[in-house]
Amino acid sequence: MDMNIETPEDQNEENSRRVQVRFKTKLKPPQKVPSNSIAIPSNLTRFGLSSIVNNLLQAVNPEWKSEPFDFLINGELVRMSLEQFLLAKGISAEKVLEIEYIKAVAPQKEEEPSLHDDWVSAVDGSNPGVWKAGGVCTHILEGHCGAVSSVNIIKSDGLKYVTVATASKDQTLRLWKFDAEELVNHPKKIRSFKILRGHKASVHSIAAETSGNMVCSGSWDCTISLWRTNDSDAAGNQVSIKKRKGNNQVEEPQLEGEAISTLVGHTQCVSSVVWPQQETIYSASWDHSVRTWDVEMGKDLSDIFCGKALNCIDIGGEGSALIAAGGSDPILRIWDPRKPGTSAPVFQFSSHNSWISACKWHNKSWFHLISASYDGKVMLWDLRTAWPLSVIDSHKDKVLCADWWRGDSVISGGVDSKLCVSSGVSIQ
């Protein structure tokens, strides 16, 4: 059975060409519309299409509450009118057009920001139990004598005990352990249980191996160092040190560790490192290169040069194999190292207006990632369209870091000393 649907968008263009479409979805009931084809105006954009789908859902279920949808034709997101899309892609409008609808990916709520005393330059949202309500500080990790440039949650015993690694401009890394579920009336100060020394310049980035037994760090000394994270002093590369308080009381001993190996090859600051597989480390540098390292051999396996100083790198997407990186221009670049000629990006997104400071894939999606920029914005991307799905404009100055949190929220920090949380992001 065919139906004719009129929407607000076609009331001003009564003579608009109509096309036969059939909506389909992988969503479960009650979010499925009838499978029969309907005739709709070709001048509709995704907002008009969303209105139609919501009307169809309400016809089946009067209690349905409208929500925004996005639309795919032949696996590509529609970001123009149907007529323009069909013309641009050379798709015939003479046959019934199949359109897949999915939940729109955009934050539904801005949570209360958490205020800091200074810039928020690093954030890690990988453990959903570490943070509590917005604006509530439970623990303060105190000990670095320089700015903290990177933070990584490396281990957690369920949701209770958490081990965190930090990197600093004081040329050290520190390891911390605390009870994330401990109830405190005011922020509890935590002292690191281990200090890692060996870099000859500021440490810019840190990443944990998948088991959490090791971390790697990238530094302004152009090297990548590998470290053990164990909290005993049985290993030969560790010594126990003690610090005395002013009243002659002896504090708990701290361990001090040295690097077990160093990867050499970059010629400028190693700005970002990731360690997604046990045997492989990826790094980005101000020397314009992305490098892939064999951990066991300590060798550089492959290089990608992009012509720009790089600030950030992450691995994800299809097969957890795509490399995303950003740096000293407004372009987020993505490479697929499985394809020949990998020096050319397979995707380039250029909606930012300034340098890109952070990028992060969603760990449950082949298509979605975020980027943060000195233009003060965080953008949500889908590889199936060249336009950002959403622009988060919560900051008043440069955004320095961003990550996913709990799978449906984006967290970000910046020069405005705020940690912002944008929640209600539906990733399918």
URCORJO-V684886 format. One record per helix or strand. SS is the DSSP state (hx for helix, st for strand). FROM is the first residue (numbers start at 1). TO is the last residue. If there is no record, write none. Layout:
BEGIN
((SS:FROM:TO) (SS:FROM:TO))
END
This chain:
BEGIN
((st:3:4) (hx:8:10) (st:18:24) (st:38:41) (hx:46:60) (st:69:73) (st:76:77) (hx:82:89) (st:97:103) (st:109:110) (st:114:115) (st:139:141) (st:148:157) (st:161:168) (st:172:179) (st:188:190) (st:194:197) (st:203:208) (st:214:219) (st:223:228) (st:238:241) (st:244:244) (st:250:250) (st:254:258) (st:261:264) (st:270:277) (st:280:285) (st:289:294) (st:299:305) (st:310:316) (hx:318:320) (st:322:327) (st:332:336) (st:347:349) (st:356:361) (st:368:373) (st:378:382) (st:390:392) (st:399:405) (st:409:414) (st:418:423))
END
